[in-house]
């Protein structure tokens, strides 16, 4: 299982690609694939077929997954995009902002 530097609920900014500069909240993390789904980022149009009687089909917009290495955590204290450091040992390990030194968890 691969480690991902962001968790569900973190605010992140996209650092490259067509969505560069967009900010959003992490809705879902898939560590096995190394991907995240960010609210309002990488929105795609899906063609949906009606499954039940009376259910409408058509086009819906949904967020698609993007690689976790394309996003950078936004520090809650200094509100700047930052790399994540680790402080402590064992179970007491906490994420730390590399720019201002604030504990994130």
N, C-alpha and C positions, 0 to 999 in steps of 0.2 A: 504494500500500500504506500503510495507516494504522499508526501506532506504538501499541503497547500498553505500559503502564507496568509490567506484570508478566511474568515468564518462567515456563516450566515448572519446577516444583520449589519455587517461592516459597510461603511461608505467607501467606495472606490472610485478611481478615475481611470479611464482607458488611455493608455500611453502610445498606442500605435494602431494603424488600420483606419478604416473608413469612419469609425466612431470616435476617433481621437479627440480627447478633451472632454468628453461627456462624463458626467458623474451620475452615480446611482447607488442604490442599496443592493447588496448581494442577497438574492432570494434563495439560491440553491448552490451547493458545492458538490462536485463529483470528484473526489480525490483519485479514484482509480483511473479516470481519464485525464485528470489534471485540468478540468474545465469548471467554469462558474457561469451562472445565469444572473445577469444584472438587470435590475428594474429600469425600463425605458431605454436600454442599450441593445443594439443588434436586433432590432425589431424586423421580423420577416412576415410575409403574407402567406397564410396556409389555406389551401383549398379543402374545405370540410364538406363531407357528404352527410346528408341527414340520416341519422341512425334509427330514430324512433318516429312514429307517426306524429305529425304536427311539429316536429323539431326542424328549425330552418337550417338549410345548408348555405354554402357560399364561401366568401372570403373572410377570414378572421386574422387579426394581427396578434402576434405572440413573440415574446422574447426568445431568442435562440442562444445556445451556449457558446461561449468563447473561451479561449485558452486562458488559464489563470495567470500565465506569465505576461499577458497583455494588459493586466490591470495592476494598479498600485494603490495601496491603502492610503486613505486620507486620515491624518492624525486628528482625533477629536479635540485636542488642546490647541495646537498651532494651525489647524485646518490647512496643512500643506501636504501634497503627495509625498510619501516617504517610504523608505525600505523598512523592513521589520527586523529588529534585533531580538535576541532572547536573553533573559536575565534569570538567574536562579538555577537550581538543580532539581532533578527528579520531578516530583509532582508539583513543586513550587515554581516551575518555569513560567514566566510571564512574557508577553510580547511587549517590546519597547520601541518607541519612535526614535529613529536614528538621528533626526534633526534636533528635537527639543529634549529628548530623554524621558518623556512622559510615559507612564505605564498605560497600555492600551486595554488590557483585560482587567 
